[in-house]
């Protein structure tokens, strides 16, 4: 069962759209998901901090986030071991 979602996005319009999708649409299609258990990170660094504190069943990641190092995504460990 999907318990928590992380949205990683830096564009305000996309955050609004994803917020609506997670809050209002996903509970219709995913049994047990209330639409209240999600977080929003506006940078990869803030996403990394959130991931270190919580477990996420789904991470919606903007693949065009600005990065100083193009290999940054490869070094992130999004999975809890």
Beta strands, then each sheet from edge to edge (+ up, - down):
strand 1: 5-8
strand 2: 38-41
strand 3: 58-61
sheet 1: 2+ 1+ 3+
end
